[in-house]
């Protein structure tokens, strides 16, 4: 099980929530630690997660989840509602004529500001794209500002819905083709099976006929043997009678 699947199962599912997306991050700048703070828990992994409640009305949250070194469990550290999100900075360099994706992004809330580096530019883009679509759908107040984000990540709801629709159409078409191919293969296998059965039946019939013919031939041979036996018996009886007569004649 991947870390993101484990987070969804351990952190959000027990609270009747569904995780929409998660991105593993590191801070671009070290956070200032108070002088009196001691007893740190060591290295850890940080994930920024976007989740929504299963019950209506839906509530969307952005949660910081950590997993400390040596531990298999995940724990919530900070959480904001989507209405507390004020700005998402994609940090793509607008000064260049051909900006490239970068893994950096910033999140500004009412009471917090964090600068992050994702594991890859692709992970960051996926997170921002889903976050933007979720904000457009669920934000009840003023929607957050998305700056320095490539246009491909900020497609409107109609574009996203059309993509989803095209994907569903494609999947349905593929499903129908699979069913049709399965039926064709099933008919082909049935024909092959019938052919095999017919061949087997012909073989059995041929074997029965041969066995029957062999039995008939054996019966004929037995019949001829019985006839010869009867003839030999009659000859022996006649020989015995003749011998008896000759013996009586000579005795007289």
C-alpha positions, 0 to 999 in steps of 0.5 A, a space after each residue: 500500500 502506498 503512503 497516500 493510500 495509507 493516509 486516506 485509510 488511516 486519517 480520513 476514512 475514519 472521519 467519513 472523509 475522502 481524500 481527493 489528492 495529496 502531495 509530498 512536500 518539503 519547506 523551501 525555507 526553514 521554519 523558525 523554532 522558538 528558543 524554548 522549544 526542545 525535544 524535537 521528534 526527528 526527521 519526518 515526511 510532510 504531505 499536503 492533503 485535500 479532502 471532502 466529507 461524504 455527508 452533505 453539505 460537503 466540507 472541503 479541508 486542506 490538511 498537513 499530515 506528517 509521518 515521523 521517522 521510525 513510525 508507521 502511522 500518520 498524524 494531522 498537524 494543521 488543517 484549514 477549510 477551503 474558505 480560509 485559502 486566500 492565494 495559491 502561487 504556482 511560482 512559475 516564472 512569468 518573465 520567461 517567454 517559455 515557462 517551465 513547470 517547477 516543483 515550488 508552490 506557495 499556499 496563503 491562508 488567513 493565518 498562515 503562509 507556507 512555501 513548499 517544494 513538491 517531490 516533482 513538478 508533475 505532482 505539484 501540477 496535479 495538486 494545483 489542478 485538482 485544488 483549483 477545480 475543487 475551489 470552483 466547485 465547493 467554495 461558498 465565499 470568495 474563491 482563492 486567487 491562483 497566480 503564476 499558474 500555467 493556463 493548462 492547470 486552470 481549465 474551467 469547469 466546462 473543460 474539465 467536465 468535457 474531459 470527464 465526459 470524453 473519458 466516460 465515453 471512451 471507457 464505455 466504448 472500450 467496455 462494449 468492445 471487450 464484451 463483443 470480443 468476449 462473445 466472439 471468442 466464446 462463440 469460437 470456443 463453442 464451435 471448437 468444442 462442438 467440433 471436438 465433441 463431434 470428432 470424439 463421437 465419431 471416434 467412439 462410433 468407429 471403435 464400437 463398430 470395430 468391436 461389434 465386427 470383431 465380436 461378429 467374426 468371433 461368433 462366426 468362428 465359434 459357430 464353425 467350431 461348434 459345427 465341426 465339434 458336432 460332426 466329429 462327435 457323430 463320426 466318433 459315435 458311428 465309429 463306436 457302433 461299427 466297432 461294436 458290431 465287428 467285435 460281436 461278429 468276430 465273437 460269434 
